[in-house]
Amino acid sequence: MGLQFEIVSDVYVAGRTEDGERYTAEVYYVQAEDERGNRWAHYAHFKGCETGYDEEYGIPTFKDVRPEAMAQAQHLLDRIVEAGGILDLNHWTETRPCYGSAAYQEYGQFNDWMEDEYDRLGIPR
């Protein structure tokens, strides 16, 4: 099985601002993809935001550490490739296949995605 590895990112809610708004940040991880479009994500994720609390002003703080997180993900990617690029499923989880790929079409993931979006938005079905 020929695998390609790359660093990908996603967003997550790192916390709430002083106004109660969600603070969205980026997280990096290594992804593997086979020739059919099946994908796996490594369990190690590297958050691009450090959260804290400013005692003087009594507010949450958010520090951008994306360059450091990307460097950590790159280090992991390099180690995986050096080790031969083998998937040890103790360290990987299957994720959604590549959009439009043979795997995507076969598994019908677009229906799952729509259901997830309905749930996320609270839309009754």
ChimeraX attribute file (.defattr): number of C-alpha atoms within 10 A of each C-alpha:
attribute: neighborCount
match mode: 1-to-1
recipient: residues
	/A:1	8
	/A:2	10
	/A:3	16
	/A:4	13
	/A:5	18
	/A:6	14
	/A:7	15
	/A:8	14
	/A:9	17
	/A:10	11
	/A:11	12
	/A:12	15
	/A:13	12
	/A:14	18
	/A:15	18
	/A:16	16
	/A:17	14
	/A:18	13
	/A:19	8
	/A:20	8
	/A:21	10
	/A:22	13
	/A:23	15
	/A:24	15
	/A:25	20
	/A:26	18
	/A:27	20
	/A:28	22
	/A:29	23
	/A:30	22
	/A:31	22
	/A:32	24
	/A:33	20
	/A:34	16
	/A:35	13
	/A:36	16
	/A:37	19
	/A:38	19
	/A:39	21
	/A:40	21
	/A:41	23
	/A:42	20
	/A:43	14
	/A:44	14
	/A:45	16
	/A:46	20
	/A:47	24
	/A:48	23
	/A:49	23
	/A:50	13
	/A:51	13
	/A:52	12
	/A:53	11
	/A:54	9
	/A:55	8
	/A:56	6
	/A:57	8
	/A:58	9
	/A:59	13
	/A:60	15
	/A:61	16
	/A:62	18
	/A:63	11
	/A:64	14
	/A:65	15
	/A:66	18
	/A:67	10
	/A:68	14
	/A:69	20
	/A:70	20
	/A:71	13
	/A:72	18
	/A:73	24
	/A:74	17
	/A:75	11
	/A:76	17
	/A:77	21
	/A:78	14
	/A:79	12
	/A:80	15
	/A:81	12
	/A:82	10
	/A:83	9
	/A:84	8
	/A:85	16
	/A:86	13
	/A:87	15
	/A:88	9
	/A:89	12
	/A:90	8
	/A:91	11
	/A:92	17
	/A:93	14
	/A:94	14
	/A:95	14
	/A:96	17
	/A:97	22
	/A:98	17
	/A:99	13
	/A:100	12
	/A:101	13
	/A:102	15
	/A:103	19
	/A:104	17
	/A:105	14
	/A:106	11
	/A:107	12
	/A:108	12
	/A:109	17
	/A:110	14
	/A:111	10
	/A:112	12
	/A:113	12
	/A:114	11
	/A:115	15
	/A:116	12
	/A:117	12
	/A:118	13
	/A:119	12
	/A:120	9
	/A:121	9
	/A:122	9
	/A:123	9
	/A:124	7
	/A:125	6
